Amino acid sequence: MTFTIEYESKEKLDFDYEDLIKSVIIACLDSEDCPYEVEVSILFIDNDEIREINRDYRGIDSPTDVLSFPAVTFTSIGDFSDLEDYYADFFNPESGELFLGDIAISVEKAIEQANDYGHSLVREIAFLTAHSVFHLLGYDHMNEDDRLQMEAKQSQVLDKLNIIR
């Protein structure tokens, strides 16, 4: 597995965020029986930067907590069966790893939400990571059934890692 983690936030985290991120991503992949080693890029930034990205890519001129940029469009959620046939370009020729995509997390927004929801910052960063990874795997929350399915997946992963509210 290759995790490229860049930390550009002015806010400092007082825990091993790299280890947390890696364990959450691996747990999400395991929950989906991902047959590949993967590459994921994670960027920790502040509200100003995520606001710019949100505006430029989604047309929403406000900060958000996390953004996901999937590299692969799954035909069915979490269905890895045809990736090598249709998405060969998304496999690193040197490592054989599947590039899933990019994640951007606003540390400022995560701090705010952890305080608002009354849980730890560790839990909030873990939740945002799981949420984003499931987006990279084709999950969404555009309708009620999809939202419930995605929330259940996120909860299962966080529960398995004993990261509770």
C-alpha positions in Angstrom: 0.0 0.0 0.0 1.2 3.5 -0.8 -0.2 6.4 1.2 1.0 9.9 0.2 0.2 12.1 3.1 0.8 15.9 2.9 0.2 18.1 5.9 -0.3 21.8 5.0 -2.6 22.9 7.8 -1.6 25.5 10.3 -3.4 23.6 13.0 -1.4 20.8 14.6 -2.7 17.4 15.5 -1.5 15.9 18.7 -1.8 12.3 17.7 -0.3 10.0 15.1 -2.6 11.0 12.3 -0.6 9.0 9.7 -1.1 5.7 11.5 -4.8 6.5 12.1 -5.3 7.3 8.4 -3.5 4.2 7.2 -5.5 1.9 9.6 -8.8 3.4 8.6 -8.1 3.1 4.9 -6.9 -0.5 5.3 -10.1 -1.4 7.3 -12.3 0.2 4.6 -10.5 -1.8 1.9 -10.8 -5.0 4.0 -14.5 -4.4 4.5 -14.9 -4.4 0.8 -12.6 -7.4 0.1 -10.4 -5.2 -2.1 -8.2 -7.7 -4.0 -5.5 -5.0 -4.7 -2.8 -3.1 -3.0 -3.8 0.6 -3.5 -2.4 4.1 -3.7 -4.2 6.9 -2.0 -3.2 10.5 -1.6 -4.3 12.5 1.5 -3.9 16.2 1.9 -4.5 18.0 5.3 -5.3 21.6 4.7 -7.2 24.5 6.3 -10.6 26.0 5.5 -9.3 28.6 3.0 -7.7 26.0 0.9 -10.6 23.5 1.0 -12.9 26.3 0.2 -11.0 27.1 -3.0 -10.9 23.4 -4.0 -14.7 23.1 -3.2 -15.4 26.2 -5.3 -13.2 25.2 -8.3 -14.3 21.5 -8.5 -17.9 21.6 -7.1 -19.0 25.1 -7.7 -19.7 25.5 -3.9 -17.9 28.6 -2.5 -17.7 27.5 1.1 -15.4 25.4 3.2 -16.3 21.7 3.8 -14.9 19.0 6.0 -13.6 16.5 3.4 -13.4 16.2 -0.4 -12.9 12.9 -2.3 -11.6 12.7 -5.8 -12.1 9.1 -7.1 -9.8 8.0 -9.9 -12.0 5.0 -10.8 -15.7 5.0 -11.6 -17.0 1.7 -10.3 -19.8 0.1 -12.4 -21.2 -1.3 -9.2 -20.3 -0.1 -5.7 -17.1 -1.9 -4.5 -17.1 -4.2 -7.5 -13.4 -4.8 -8.4 -14.1 -7.6 -11.0 -13.6 -5.6 -14.1 -11.0 -3.0 -13.0 -8.1 -4.6 -14.7 -10.0 -4.8 -18.0 -11.4 -1.2 -18.1 -9.1 0.8 -15.8 -5.7 -0.6 -16.6 -4.3 2.9 -16.7 -5.1 3.3 -13.0 -2.7 0.6 -12.0 0.9 1.7 -11.3 3.0 -0.2 -13.8 5.9 -0.4 -11.3 4.1 -1.4 -8.1 0.9 -2.9 -9.6 -1.1 -0.8 -7.1 -4.5 0.6 -8.0 -4.6 4.4 -7.7 -8.0 5.0 -5.9 -7.8 8.7 -5.8 -7.3 11.8 -3.6 -8.7 12.9 -0.3 -8.5 16.5 1.1 -9.4 17.0 4.8 -9.8 20.4 6.4 -8.2 20.2 9.9 -10.0 23.4 11.0 -13.4 22.0 10.0 -12.5 18.6 11.7 -11.7 20.4 14.9 -14.9 22.4 14.8 -17.0 19.3 14.1 -15.3 17.3 16.8 -16.2 20.1 19.3 -19.8 20.4 17.9 -20.5 16.7 18.0 -18.8 16.2 21.4 -16.3 13.5 20.4 -12.5 13.4 19.9 -10.6 14.8 17.1 -9.2 11.3 16.5 -12.8 10.1 15.9 -13.6 13.0 13.6 -10.5 12.5 11.4 -11.1 8.7 11.3 -14.8 9.3 10.3 -13.8 11.8 7.6 -11.2 9.3 6.3 -13.7 6.4 6.2 -16.3 8.6 4.6 -13.9 9.7 1.9 -12.5 6.2 1.2 -16.0 4.8 0.7 -16.6 7.6 -1.9 -13.4 6.5 -3.6 -14.9 3.0 -3.7 -18.1 4.2 -5.4 -20.4 4.8 -2.5 -22.5 7.9 -2.3 -25.3 9.5 -0.3 -27.4 11.1 -2.9 -30.6 9.3 -1.9 -31.8 7.8 1.5 -31.0 4.1 0.7 -27.4 5.0 -0.4 -26.9 7.3 2.6 -28.0 4.5 5.0 -25.8 2.0 3.3 -22.7 4.3 3.4 -23.3 5.2 7.0 -23.6 1.6 8.0 -20.2 0.8 6.2 -18.6 3.8 8.0 -19.9 2.7 11.4 -18.8 -0.9 10.9 -15.2 0.2 10.1 -15.0 2.6 13.0 -16.5 0.1 15.4 -14.1 -2.6 14.2 -11.2 -0.2 15.0 -12.8 0.7 18.3 -13.1 4.4 17.4 -16.3 5.5 19.1 -18.1 8.7 19.7 
